[in-house]
Amino acid sequence: MTELDDGVGLDITAAIREAIVNGDFAPNQRLVEADLSRQFGASRSSVRAALFELTKEGLVEREQNRGARVRAVTLAEAIEISEVRMVLEGLCAAKAAENVTDAEIVELRGLGESMRAAVANGHVLEYSELNQTLHRRIREISRQATAADLLERLRAQNVRHQFRLALVPGRPQVSLAEHLAMIDEICAHSAEGAERAARRHLVSVIEALRGI
């Protein structure tokens, strides 16, 4: 197999990252370069480079003489990650309130209504996906690239614990109200209100994690 160029190498990193985030690779599962090379149609060197990058992101860990495996994030780590997210999500929400356009307001309102319908109909998985979409759009609307990049890496590490929260009875209803408050403040162009709403949401997430 010929060596892949840097652009394809970046695609391999994204593909393995997505597989980890989506649960295709389980926590502590070994990641064998030869297997990944066949699965993703990439060169061994590209896979090795991707695993190195994902190790820096905290999704993969390498052990001497044992290779790489998916890093299992502990509950204590998940809480720490959420504490950092609280600050960064607050910043992005504030920036989003400053930058949001009329078209983006319509989009955020539509997301809010979809989330409301998912909760009302008991569609937990759909609500969880909409939750992730809302947070991603707020990051994008914020135009705060540095914070958005850090949050994406933290989200990838924490995604399994976030999914567990979505399955806690009554949690979607609590989370929904918090997300709708964030949307309201952003759409009202209230930077301070949006930041407070985002921080309140993450405080709630941390409390829920501690209750697992």
C-alpha positions as CSV (number, residue, x, y, z in Angstrom):
1,M,0.0,0.0,0.0
2,T,1.3,3.4,-0.9
3,E,1.9,6.1,1.7
4,L,-1.1,8.4,2.1
5,D,-0.8,12.2,1.9
6,D,-1.2,14.5,4.9
7,G,-4.8,15.3,4.0
8,V,-5.8,11.6,4.0
9,G,-3.9,11.2,7.2
10,L,-6.0,13.8,8.8
11,D,-9.1,12.0,7.6
12,I,-7.9,8.8,9.2
13,T,-7.5,10.6,12.5
14,A,-11.1,11.9,12.2
15,A,-12.4,8.5,11.2
16,I,-10.8,6.7,14.2
17,R,-12.0,9.6,16.5
18,E,-15.5,9.2,15.3
19,A,-15.5,5.5,15.8
20,I,-14.3,5.9,19.4
21,V,-16.9,8.7,20.1
22,N,-19.7,6.6,18.5
23,G,-18.8,3.6,20.6
24,D,-17.6,1.4,17.7
25,F,-14.4,0.9,19.8
26,A,-15.1,0.1,23.5
27,P,-13.1,1.6,26.4
28,N,-9.9,-0.3,27.0
29,Q,-10.2,-2.0,23.6
30,R,-6.8,-2.6,21.9
31,L,-6.2,-0.6,18.7
32,V,-4.0,-2.7,16.4
33,E,-2.3,-0.7,13.7
34,A,-2.6,-3.6,11.1
35,D,-6.3,-4.0,11.8
36,L,-7.0,-0.3,11.6
37,S,-5.0,0.0,8.4
38,R,-7.2,-2.7,6.8
39,Q,-10.5,-1.3,8.2
40,F,-9.9,2.3,7.1
41,G,-7.8,1.6,4.0
42,A,-4.9,3.6,5.3
43,S,-1.2,3.0,5.4
44,R,0.4,1.8,8.7
45,S,2.3,5.1,9.0
46,S,-0.9,7.1,8.7
47,V,-2.7,5.0,11.3
48,R,0.3,5.4,13.6
49,A,0.3,9.2,13.2
50,A,-3.5,9.2,13.9
51,L,-3.1,7.2,17.1
52,F,-0.3,9.6,18.2
53,E,-2.6,12.6,17.6
54,L,-5.5,10.9,19.4
55,T,-3.2,10.1,22.3
56,K,-2.5,13.8,22.7
57,E,-6.3,14.4,22.6
58,G,-6.8,12.0,25.5
59,L,-8.9,9.5,23.5
60,V,-6.1,6.8,23.2
61,E,-3.4,5.7,25.6
62,R,-0.3,3.8,24.7
63,E,1.5,1.2,26.9
64,Q,5.0,0.1,26.4
65,N,5.2,-3.3,24.7
66,R,1.4,-3.5,24.6
67,G,0.5,-0.9,21.9
68,A,-2.5,1.5,21.9
69,R,-6.0,1.1,23.4
70,V,-9.1,3.3,23.8
71,R,-8.7,5.3,27.0
72,A,-11.4,4.7,29.6
73,V,-12.4,8.1,31.2
74,T,-13.3,7.7,34.9
75,L,-16.2,9.4,36.5
76,A,-13.8,11.6,38.4
77,E,-12.2,12.7,35.2
78,A,-15.6,13.3,33.6
79,I,-16.5,15.7,36.4
80,E,-13.2,17.5,36.0
81,I,-13.8,17.8,32.2
82,S,-17.3,19.2,32.9
83,E,-15.8,21.8,35.2
84,V,-13.5,23.0,32.5
85,R,-16.3,22.9,30.0
86,M,-18.4,25.1,32.3
87,V,-15.9,28.0,31.7
88,L,-15.5,27.4,28.0
89,E,-19.2,26.8,27.3
90,G,-20.0,30.0,29.2
91,L,-17.6,31.9,27.0
92,C,-18.9,30.5,23.8
93,A,-22.5,31.2,24.8
94,A,-21.7,34.8,25.5
95,K,-19.9,35.2,22.2
96,A,-22.8,33.5,20.4
97,A,-25.2,36.0,21.9
98,E,-23.0,38.8,20.6
99,N,-22.7,37.3,17.1
100,V,-25.9,35.5,16.4
101,T,-27.7,36.4,13.2
102,D,-31.4,36.5,12.5
103,A,-31.1,33.3,10.4
104,E,-29.2,31.6,13.2
105,I,-31.8,32.7,15.7
106,V,-34.4,30.9,13.6
107,E,-32.2,27.8,13.5
108,L,-31.6,27.8,17.3
109,R,-35.4,28.2,17.9
110,G,-36.1,25.3,15.6
111,L,-33.5,23.1,17.4
112,G,-35.2,24.0,20.7
113,E,-38.6,23.0,19.4
114,S,-37.2,19.7,18.1
115,M,-35.6,19.0,21.5
116,R,-38.9,19.8,23.2
117,A,-40.7,17.3,20.9
118,A,-38.1,14.6,21.4
119,V,-38.5,14.8,25.2
120,A,-42.3,14.9,25.0
121,N,-42.3,11.8,22.9
122,G,-39.7,10.0,25.0
123,H,-37.1,9.8,22.2
124,V,-34.0,9.8,24.4
125,L,-31.5,9.0,21.7
126,E,-32.9,11.7,19.4
127,Y,-32.8,14.2,22.2
128,S,-29.2,13.3,22.9
129,E,-28.2,13.8,19.3
130,L,-30.0,17.2,19.2
131,N,-28.3,18.1,22.5
132,Q,-24.9,17.6,20.8
133,T,-26.0,19.5,17.7
134,L,-27.1,22.5,19.8
135,H,-23.8,22.7,21.6
136,R,-21.9,22.4,18.4
137,R,-23.9,25.2,16.7
138,I,-23.4,27.5,19.7
139,R,-19.7,26.9,19.5
140,E,-19.8,27.6,15.7
141,I,-21.9,30.8,16.2
142,S,-19.6,32.0,18.9
143,R,-16.8,32.4,16.3
144,Q,-14.4,31.6,19.2
145,A,-12.3,29.0,17.4
146,T,-9.8,28.3,20.2
147,A,-12.5,27.6,22.8
148,A,-14.5,25.6,20.2
149,D,-11.5,23.4,19.4
150,L,-10.8,22.7,23.1
151,L,-14.5,21.9,23.7
152,E,-14.6,19.5,20.8
153,R,-11.7,17.6,22.3
154,L,-13.2,17.6,25.8
155,R,-16.6,16.5,24.4
156,A,-15.0,13.5,22.6
157,Q,-13.5,12.3,25.9
158,N,-16.7,12.8,27.8
159,V,-19.3,11.5,25.3
160,R,-20.0,8.2,27.0
161,H,-20.7,9.8,30.4
162,Q,-23.0,12.3,28.6
163,F,-24.9,9.5,27.0
164,R,-25.3,7.8,30.4
165,L,-26.8,11.0,31.8
166,A,-29.3,11.1,29.0
167,L,-30.6,7.7,30.2
168,V,-31.1,8.8,33.8
169,P,-34.9,9.0,34.4
170,G,-36.1,12.6,34.5
171,R,-32.7,14.0,33.3
172,P,-33.9,15.0,29.8
173,Q,-36.7,17.1,31.2
174,V,-34.2,19.0,33.5
175,S,-31.7,19.3,30.7
176,L,-34.3,20.5,28.2
177,A,-35.2,23.5,30.4
178,E,-31.6,24.4,30.7
179,H,-31.0,24.3,27.0
180,L,-34.1,26.3,26.2
181,A,-32.8,29.0,28.7
182,M,-29.5,29.1,26.8
183,I,-31.3,29.5,23.5
184,D,-33.5,32.3,24.9
185,E,-30.6,34.3,26.2
186,I,-28.5,33.9,23.0
187,C,-31.4,34.8,20.8
188,A,-32.0,37.9,23.0
189,H,-28.4,38.9,22.4
190,S,-27.8,38.8,26.2
191,A,-24.1,37.8,26.6
192,E,-24.2,37.8,30.3
193,G,-27.5,35.9,30.5
194,A,-26.2,33.4,28.0
195,E,-23.0,32.8,29.9
196,R,-25.0,32.3,33.2
197,A,-27.4,29.9,31.5
198,A,-24.5,27.8,30.1
199,R,-22.8,27.7,33.5
200,R,-26.0,26.7,35.2
201,H,-26.4,23.9,32.7
202,L,-22.9,22.6,33.4
203,V,-23.3,22.9,37.1
204,S,-26.4,20.7,36.7
205,V,-24.4,18.2,34.6
206,I,-21.7,18.0,37.3
207,E,-24.3,17.4,40.0
208,A,-26.0,14.7,37.9
209,L,-22.6,13.0,37.2
210,R,-21.9,12.9,41.0
211,G,-25.3,11.2,41.4
212,I,-24.5,8.3,39.0
